[in-house]
Amino acid sequence: MDRQPPPFFNRGPAPLVRLSFFMLLAILLMVLDMRFRAAETLRTALAVVIYPLQRATGAPLEMLSSIADYFSSLSSAQRENEALRSKVLQNARDVLTLEALAAENAQLRRLLDARERVPTGASLAEIMYSGRDPFSRKIVIDKGSQQGMLSGQPVIDETGVIGQVTRVFPMLSEVTLITDKDQAIPLQVVRNGLRALAYGDGATLDLRFVAANADIQNGDILVTSGIDGIYPSGLPVARVSRVERDAAYAFARIQCVPIAGTERHRQVLVLAHDAKLPSAPEAQPQQAVRSPKGRRAKKRE
Amino acid sequence: MQYEPRPQRILLPVSPLFMGLTLACALTFNLLPWRNVSGMPDLLALVLAFWGVHQPRRVSVGIAFAFGIVMDVANGALLGQHAFAYAVLAFAANALSRRLLWFPAWPQAMHMLFVLLGSQLLMLAVRMFSGSPFPGVLYFLGSFISAALWPVATMLLLAPQRRSESIDENRPI
């Protein structure tokens, strides 16, 4: 007869078996996530579960800053008020001219029969924390699909583009910074309108596929070109910091520094998705397959 | 070098609630915005390894895996990256548990340094395989700091299990 050990000696499967099972599970998850993007449901569910914990991590900082606000003295508030007043005066002139220019621009655009640039909506969000993973550049903001966030929305601060919403959870969303390795952004040189594509490179951006003899100099400002239909055109993104031209390669090596404080601010602006793209051109009618006879005729010519 | 076996105190049984609380605290610490400070120790890995050594029957590969998944989701990392590393870490801690407690605190920390470095190396290998750039040598600094924190962790995490020292001459044990 088979004798079983008493249940208090039962320790479950052997450690090595357990380890192999969980290692295989992890590899399966990684492949699913990396190749097929199939683990998003699990991710969303877990994100909802750990949301209170993430809130809790931010709580002490928020409390500290609110206490600091409370005790910030009247004099500093007055000083700030003074500074802001002078800034408003400085800005007033710009605003006045801006209105006139906007009107003029609208008129010119109508004249040109161009599609009017619709002022896109935007919502303010706060950075909850930045990811700890040293391999990617991501931040988490406190607005999610409950607040109407959509995957793909551009995120800016007051100086320029900082990234794009790449994953939306019910209460929060993940923003991939433009310096992330997998993040690409279409750009345009302000000085001469040259278009290019920038890829993240850790702390900087890498302008790829630009011909070695292209007219790009140190200090050139790069703005979004808007041809992708995701980023509105004209937002400042980066400044060229180094140009290397090597005759051995077809493309120049160009490094740019992001203009926006991708690692600095606490509040960011999430722009509404302006998805009013012109419809794709209709498919060309398939050209009749040339008969071998025609090809031969061509050859003879 | 040989170590004399030290007299070991008999500890009170551990409270699972306390274990859960310390793991949650370590996870919360890891969620703080540390990205701009390179070489921050991964406290969750340290606490998991600690309980893996001291309570190998309670904290084993499965729990470490679950915490790893939570870390992946919270950081927006590749799903399974931390889980993989933590599972191997917990396995190594469980395997070392019978040997390690014979040593004094600093040799224990030296053992753990290699275990923690190994789990970091695994994570690096996984990310390099998926096409990420090398994050710099400072990335490994975290393990050294974690290992240096091992004696502190021993002091803090075992504190509720120690009983007060009452010397009784007449007690047989």
Contacts between the chains, C-beta under 8 A, distances in Angstrom:
chain1	res1	chain2	res2	distance
A	11	B	57	7.1
A	15	B	60	7.1
A	15	B	61	7.1
A	15	B	91	6.2
A	15	B	94	5.9
A	15	B	95	7.0
A	16	B	91	7.9
A	18	B	60	6.6
A	18	B	61	4.8
A	18	B	62	6.8
A	18	B	91	7.8
A	19	B	61	5.2
A	19	B	87	6.3
A	19	B	88	7.0
A	19	B	91	4.4
A	22	B	61	5.0
A	22	B	62	6.6
A	22	B	65	4.5
A	22	B	83	7.4
A	22	B	87	4.4
A	23	B	84	6.3
A	23	B	87	6.1
A	23	B	88	7.1
A	25	B	65	7.2
A	25	B	80	7.7
A	25	B	83	7.8
A	26	B	65	6.9
A	26	B	68	7.5
A	26	B	80	4.1
A	26	B	81	7.9
A	26	B	83	4.7
A	26	B	84	3.8
A	26	B	87	6.4
A	27	B	80	7.0
A	27	B	84	7.1
A	28	B	80	7.6
A	29	B	69	7.7
A	29	B	79	5.0
A	29	B	80	3.5
A	29	B	83	7.0
A	30	B	78	5.7
A	30	B	79	6.6
A	30	B	80	4.0
A	30	B	81	6.6
A	30	B	84	7.2
A	30	B	126	6.8
A	30	B	130	7.3
A	32	B	79	7.5
A	33	B	78	5.8
A	33	B	79	4.0
A	33	B	80	6.6
A	34	B	78	6.2
A	34	B	130	5.5
A	39	B	79	4.9
A	42	B	79	7.3
A	43	B	73	5.5
A	43	B	79	6.4
A	46	B	69	6.7
A	46	B	70	6.5
A	46	B	73	4.3
A	47	B	73	5.5
A	47	B	74	7.9
A	50	B	70	5.7
A	50	B	73	6.6
A	50	B	74	5.8
A	53	B	24	7.4
A	53	B	27	6.8
A	53	B	28	6.1
A	53	B	31	6.7
A	53	B	74	8.0
A	54	B	31	5.9
A	54	B	74	6.6
A	56	B	28	6.4
A	57	B	28	5.4
A	57	B	31	4.4
A	57	B	32	5.6
A	129	B	31	6.1
A	129	B	32	6.8
A	129	B	33	4.5
A	130	B	33	4.9
A	130	B	35	4.3
A	130	B	36	7.4
A	131	B	35	6.2
A	131	B	74	7.8
A	131	B	75	4.2
A	131	B	76	5.0
A	131	B	77	7.0
A	132	B	30	6.0
A	132	B	31	7.5
A	132	B	34	5.4
A	132	B	35	6.0
A	132	B	40	7.4
A	132	B	71	7.9
A	132	B	75	5.1
A	133	B	75	4.3
A	133	B	76	6.9
A	133	B	77	4.1
A	133	B	81	7.8
A	134	B	35	7.5
A	134	B	38	6.9
A	134	B	135	4.0
A	134	B	136	7.8
A	134	B	139	5.5
A	135	B	77	7.1
A	135	B	127	4.5
A	135	B	132	4.1
A	135	B	133	7.5
A	135	B	135	5.9
A	136	B	76	6.6
A	136	B	77	6.6
A	136	B	132	7.0
A	138	B	75	7.4
A	138	B	76	4.3
A	140	B	76	7.2
A	167	B	76	6.8
A	174	B	76	4.7
A	181	B	131	7.8
A	181	B	132	6.3
A	181	B	133	5.9
A	201	B	133	7.9
A	202	B	133	6.2
A	263	B	35	7.9
A	263	B	36	5.9
